């Protein structure tokens, strides 16, 4: 007895099977079920390679944990050396939040009667449609997250009853998880700074682009 779910690696010829007889159950154009699975696996492999190499892959990382913690704030830095005293010990301030880890499913379903009369063009169209949906879901989730100002919360989003997943680089007034960036280049920051640039009346002006430039700099 083997443990774990059955997946496409189980789709192999068994010892007692006759390939000639099984070939009678191929599609109308002669395509076998094994070829369908092979094309589906090839489509998934190509999609994974696309995800690993496009510009969006630089916007996220992978983890097996439902939470994340990070350094924040500033320290007082070095002290002047004296002969008879030791410097005061310091530690980094940290904060953290939950990650809204939610699974999504996308099924391809065909009846055996359909497969007996189907043509590979129809199967390939179904596979291409599923790949498009996968690509669209990834793009939508990443861009929505980048532009989200408020927190995600609630068990329906995979965050339990008290967990938060804050918006991107927003002010303390818009989130339940205050974050003060560590000092950089001699500059200290505050949790009250807002990185979102409002567009009054929905009109893009030079001032709007100037503000956005300053936030990204």
N, C-alpha and C positions, 0 to 999 in steps of 0.2 A: 504494500500500500504506500503510495506517495502522498506527501503532504503539500499543501498550498493549492492555489487556483490553477485550473487548466487554461493554458493560453495557446497561442499559435504554434509554439514549439511542439505541441502534441499532434500536429497535423502531419503525420508521417505514415508511410506504408507499413502496415503490420505484417508480421511473419506469415499469417495465413490468408492474406488478401491476394486476389488475382488482378493484376493491373489491366489485363485485357477486358475483363468483365466490367471493372470500374469505369473504363473509358466510355462505356455505353451511356454513362450518366453525365457526360460532358455537356457543355452548352450547345446550342444549336449550331454555332460556328466552329465547334470542336474544342473550345477552350475548356480545360479541366478546372475542377475546384482548386487544385494545388496551384495552378497558374493565377487564379484570382487572388489567393492568399499572398502569393509572391508579389503581385503588382501592388497590393495594399501595403505590404511591408516596405516595398521600394518607395511608395509615396510618403509613408511616415518617415523613413530614413532621410529622404530629400527635404522634408519639412523641418526635421530636427537640425539638419545642417544649415538650412536657411536661418532658423532661429538663432543658431550659435554664431552666425557671421554677420548679421545685419546690425544697423546702428542701435536698435532697441536693446540688443543684448548687453550694451554698456550701461543700461539704466537699472539693472537688477542683478541680484546674486542669488545663490541657492542655499537653503538651510533645511535641516530636518527638525528644527525647533519651532514651537509656536510663539516664541517671544524673542525680543531683541533688546539689548542694553547698550549704552554708549556713553562716552566721556562727554562732560559738559562743563561750562564755567571756566574759571581761571584760577591759577595758583599764585602765590606771592613770590614765586621764583627763588633765586639764590639769596643767601645771606652772606654778609661779609665775614670772612674767617677771623676768628679770634683764638688766642692761644689756650684759653681756659674754659671754653664752652663749646657745646655741640649745637649744630643747627636744629631747629625744630622740625620734627617729622611732618611730612605732608602726604596727603592721599588725594586721588582724583575723585571729583564728584561725578556721579553717574545717574542716569535716568533710563527709563525703558518703557516699552509698550508691547502690546500684543500684535500678532500678525493674523489678518483675516484669511486663514487657509480654508478654502472651500473647494471641494471637487466638482467637476463638471463632466457630464456624460454626453456622448454623441454616438448613436447607434446606426449601423447599416443592417437592414433586415430584408431578406428575400425568402420567398417560399420555395420549396423544392420543385413544385410544379412550374413556377416562374423560371427557375434556373435551367430547366430542361429546354425551354424555348427561347431563352434570352440570348442577346448578342453582346459581345464584349464591349461594344461602344456604350451600351446602356450601363453596364457595370462600371466602366471607367468614368462615366458622367457622375454616378453616385459617389465614387471615391473622390473625384475632384471637388464635388460639392461639400463633402465632409472636410476636406483639406482647407477649402475656402472658409468654412465656418470656424475652424480651429485658428486660422490666421486672423480672422476678424475679431474673435473673442480675445485673443492675446493683445492685439492692437488697442481694442476698446478698453480693456482693463488697465493697461499701462498708461494710456493718455488720460483716462478718467482719474487715475490715481495722482498723476502729476498736477492736474488742475483742481483737485479737491481741496477745499479750504477747511472744512469742519472734520470732526472725528467720525469714524465708524464705531459703532458699539452695538451690543446685543447678541444674544445667543444665536439668532437667526443668521448672523454674519460670522459665526464661528469664534466669537470673542467672549463667550460666557456671560455672566450677569454683571460683572464689574470691569471687564477689560476694555481698553480703548486702542484704536489704531488711528493716530492723529493725521490731520491733513499735512500737506507738504509745505514746510518752511513758512508757517503762518504765525501770527502773533499770539501771545498767551491768552488774549481775550477770545480767541476763536477755537481754543482747544483745552482739553482737560489735562494734557500732559505738557507742562511748561518745559521749554528747552532753551538754554542759553549756550550758544556756540562757544567752543574754546577760543581763547584769544589767538589772534593770528597777525604776524608782522607788527607786533606792538600795539595792535588795536583790540580793545575789549568790546564785547557785544552785550546786548540786553535781550531778554525774552519778549519784550514788548515791541520789537521791531517787526514791521509787516513787509513781507517780500512780494505780496500780490499788488499789482499796479491796477488801480481802477480806471476804467475808460468812461469818462463822463459823456452821457448821451450816445454811447456806442460809436464815438468818432475817434479814429486814430489820428493823433497829432504828433508833432515833433517832440513835444514835452512828454508824451506817453512813451515814446521810444527811448527818450533820454533817461526817463525814470527806470525803464526796464533794463537798459544798459547798465545803470548804476547798481541795480540789484544783482546782476549777473557777474559784475566785475569782481 
